Amino acid sequence: MTYQVKLTPSLLEIDFSEAEKRICRFIKEYVENAGAKGIVLGLSGGIDSGTIAALASKAIGGENVTGLMLPEEENFNQKDIDDAKAVAEKFHLQTQICDASSVLGCLYQSIPVFDPKDKLCKGNLKARIRMIYLYYYANNFNKIVCGSSDKSESMMGYFTKWGDAAADIAPIMDLYKTQVRKLAIHIGIPKELALKPSTPALWPNQTAENELGMKYEILDLILYGLERFLATEEIANQLSIQKTIVEKIKIRWLANEHKRRMPIAPKIGFRTVGNDFRLPRHTY
């Protein structure tokens, strides 16, 4: 199957009012069906978490949304804390600051093979520790963990498995980063925050675009083309970039499929959980 698509920024323009309504309805219905008392999310001061927090507040009321700020000493950034607080104040969220420095320090000391120079493994530890805080709060207060991964990051595998991608729901996962930014402005997030450079904040001076190797405006159009089965050569020609760049994006997208799936199991029984044994809620 192929599509005739002209890759221009206008392709990423959607009805943001409709997107807001759908996402808010999704959040509200999921919380109600789960019998939960609200939402817990990591409030990092970034655009994705800020947008999710605002949407969750609109969906179920800010008093039912808990935003956890999880700073740690190596990567502490007061601007991120201030931005997170600004979103919380505007959308009337409940917040809690949890300093993860001591927990991380104990982890580093307790792992016999820990290598402080290996920033990737060390960064993944940080992402997974954040997940532990979120799920503790969710368990303790009977709330749903809301993830903030967007479509660009999800397709690229630009997240930590069982870390920042660990969540019960992911309301903006079908929106590319450039779309999230525009949705953010639409729902009232300050433009300065909406256009703030994205970072997982796992080590100092880390930025998403530097690691991905290009601006999201180009990346999103490449991913849009791949999603619609355009050939890499066609995408490259339309965007006036080298074919090898598009091929690298496609290879990374496909190679990271394991990060987007539950653990796989060999087929032995009649039906295999997660493969051909998946049930909707309230089936029985």
C-alpha positions in Angstrom: 0.0 0.0 0.0 1.3 3.5 -0.9 0.0 7.0 -0.4 0.3 10.1 -2.5 1.5 12.5 0.2 3.2 15.9 -0.1 5.3 16.2 3.0 4.8 19.8 4.2 4.3 21.2 7.7 0.5 21.6 6.9 0.1 17.9 7.1 0.7 18.1 10.9 -2.0 20.6 11.3 -5.0 19.0 13.0 -8.2 20.1 14.7 -6.6 20.8 18.1 -10.0 21.5 19.7 -11.2 18.1 18.7 -7.9 16.5 19.9 -8.3 18.2 23.3 -11.9 16.9 23.6 -10.9 13.3 22.7 -8.0 13.2 25.0 -9.9 14.7 27.9 -12.8 12.3 27.4 -10.2 9.4 27.2 -8.7 10.4 30.5 -12.0 10.9 32.3 -13.5 7.6 31.1 -10.4 5.6 31.9 -10.2 7.0 35.5 -13.9 6.4 36.0 -13.9 2.8 34.6 -10.9 1.9 36.7 -12.6 3.2 39.9 -9.5 5.4 40.5 -9.4 8.7 42.4 -7.3 10.6 39.9 -4.1 10.8 38.0 -0.4 10.8 39.0 2.2 12.1 36.6 5.8 13.2 36.5 5.9 17.0 36.2 9.3 17.7 34.8 8.9 21.3 33.6 8.9 20.1 30.0 6.3 20.5 27.3 5.0 16.9 27.2 4.4 16.6 30.9 3.0 20.1 31.1 0.5 19.4 28.3 -0.6 16.1 29.9 -1.0 17.8 33.3 -3.2 20.5 31.8 -5.3 18.1 29.9 -5.7 15.9 33.0 -6.8 18.9 35.0 -9.4 19.8 32.3 -10.6 16.2 32.2 -11.0 15.4 35.9 -10.2 18.6 37.8 -6.8 19.7 39.0 -7.6 18.7 42.6 -7.5 15.1 41.4 -4.2 15.4 39.6 -0.9 14.8 41.4 2.2 16.1 39.7 5.5 14.8 41.1 8.6 16.8 40.7 11.6 14.5 41.0 14.9 16.5 41.0 18.3 15.0 41.7 21.5 16.8 42.5 23.5 15.9 39.4 21.0 17.3 37.0 19.2 19.8 39.1 17.7 22.7 37.1 15.8 25.4 39.0 14.2 26.6 35.7 12.5 23.2 35.3 11.2 23.3 38.8 9.8 26.9 38.2 8.2 25.9 34.9 6.6 22.8 36.5 5.2 25.0 39.4 3.9 27.5 36.9 1.9 24.8 35.1 0.7 23.4 38.4 -0.5 26.9 39.6 -2.3 27.7 36.3 -4.1 24.4 36.1 -4.7 24.0 39.9 -2.7 20.8 40.3 -1.7 19.0 43.5 2.1 18.8 43.6 4.9 17.1 45.6 8.6 17.5 45.3 10.6 14.2 45.9 14.4 14.6 45.9 15.7 11.4 44.4 19.4 12.1 45.1 19.8 9.9 48.1 18.0 7.0 46.6 20.1 7.2 43.5 23.3 7.4 45.6 22.3 4.2 47.4 21.7 2.5 44.2 25.0 3.5 42.7 26.8 2.1 45.8 24.9 -1.1 46.0 25.5 -2.2 42.3 28.8 -4.0 42.3 29.4 -3.3 38.6 28.2 0.3 38.6 30.2 2.5 36.3 29.7 6.2 36.9 31.1 7.0 33.4 28.4 5.0 31.7 25.9 7.8 31.3 23.4 5.7 29.4 23.0 3.0 32.1 23.1 5.6 34.8 20.5 7.7 33.0 18.2 4.7 32.6 18.5 4.1 36.4 17.2 7.6 36.9 14.2 7.1 34.6 13.3 3.8 36.3 13.6 5.4 39.8 11.2 8.1 38.7 8.8 5.4 37.7 9.0 3.8 41.2 8.0 7.1 42.8 5.0 7.5 40.4 3.7 4.0 41.0 4.1 4.3 44.8 2.0 7.4 44.8 -0.5 5.7 42.4 -0.8 2.7 44.7 -1.0 4.7 47.8 -3.7 7.1 46.6 -5.6 4.8 44.2 -4.6 6.8 41.1 -3.7 6.1 37.5 -0.1 6.7 36.3 -0.3 8.9 33.2 2.6 8.8 30.8 3.8 11.7 28.7 5.4 10.0 25.7 4.6 11.5 22.3 4.5 9.8 18.9 7.9 11.1 17.8 9.6 9.7 20.9 7.6 6.4 20.8 8.4 5.7 17.1 12.1 6.5 17.6 12.4 4.4 20.8 13.6 7.6 22.5 12.6 6.5 26.0 13.7 4.2 28.8 12.1 0.8 28.7 10.2 0.4 32.0 11.2 3.9 32.9 9.5 7.0 31.5 7.4 4.8 29.2 6.0 2.9 32.1 2.4 4.1 32.6 -1.2 3.0 32.6 -2.3 5.4 29.9 -0.4 7.6 27.4 -2.9 10.3 26.2 -0.6 12.1 23.7 1.2 9.1 22.2 -0.6 9.5 18.9 0.6 13.1 18.5 3.9 14.1 17.1 6.1 16.5 19.1 5.3 19.4 16.8 1.6 18.7 17.3 2.0 18.5 21.1 3.6 21.9 21.0 0.7 23.4 19.1 -1.9 21.6 21.3 -0.1 23.0 24.3 -0.5 26.6 23.1 -4.1 25.9 22.2 -5.0 24.8 25.8 -3.2 27.7 27.4 0.4 26.5 28.1 2.7 29.6 27.9 4.4 29.8 24.4 7.8 30.0 26.1 7.2 26.6 27.7 5.6 25.1 24.6 8.7 25.9 22.5 11.2 24.9 25.2 13.9 22.5 24.0 12.9 18.9 25.0 15.2 16.8 27.3 14.8 13.6 29.2 17.0 15.3 31.8 19.0 12.2 32.5 22.4 13.9 32.4 23.6 17.6 32.3 23.0 19.5 29.1 21.1 16.7 27.4 18.7 17.7 24.7 16.5 15.5 22.6 17.1 17.2 19.2 20.9 16.9 19.6 20.6 13.2 20.3 18.1 12.5 17.6 20.3 14.5 15.2 17.7 16.9 13.8 14.9 19.3 14.5 11.5 17.8 15.3 10.0 19.8 12.4 12.0 17.5 10.0 11.9 14.4 12.1 8.1 14.5 12.4 7.7 14.7 8.6 10.1 11.8 8.1 8.1 9.7 10.5 4.8 10.9 9.0 6.0 9.6 5.6 7.2 6.3 7.1 3.9 5.8 8.9 2.2 6.1 5.5 4.6 3.6 3.8 6.4 6.2 1.6 9.8 4.9 0.3 12.8 6.4 2.0 14.0 7.8 -1.4 10.7 9.6 -1.9 10.8 11.1 1.6 14.4 12.3 1.1 13.5 13.9 -2.2 10.5 15.7 -0.9 12.4 17.0 2.1 15.6 17.7 0.2 17.7 15.7 2.6 20.1 12.7 2.1 18.5 9.3 1.7 20.9 7.9 4.3 19.3 10.2 6.9 15.9 8.8 6.3 17.2 5.3 6.2 18.8 5.7 9.6 15.5 7.0 11.0 13.7 4.0 9.6 16.2 1.5 10.9 16.0 3.0 14.4 12.2 3.0 14.3 12.1 -0.7 13.4 14.9 -1.8 15.7 13.2 -0.3 18.7 9.9 -2.2 18.2 10.8 -4.4 21.3 10.6 -1.3 23.5 7.0 -0.7 22.4 5.8 -4.2 23.2 5.1 -6.4 26.3 7.5 -9.3 26.8 7.1 -12.0 24.2 6.5 -15.7 25.1 6.8 -18.9 23.0 3.5 -20.4 21.8 2.7 -23.4 23.9 -0.9 -23.3 25.2 -4.3 -22.7 23.7 -4.1 -18.9 24.0 -1.0 -16.9 25.0 -1.4 -13.9 27.2 -0.5 -10.7 25.4 -0.5 -12.3 21.9 -3.8 -13.9 21.2 -5.3 -13.7 24.7 -6.1 -10.0 25.2 -9.4 -9.0 26.9 -11.3 -5.7 26.9 -12.1 -4.4 30.4 -15.2 -5.8 32.0 -15.4 -8.8 29.6 -16.3 -11.2 32.4 
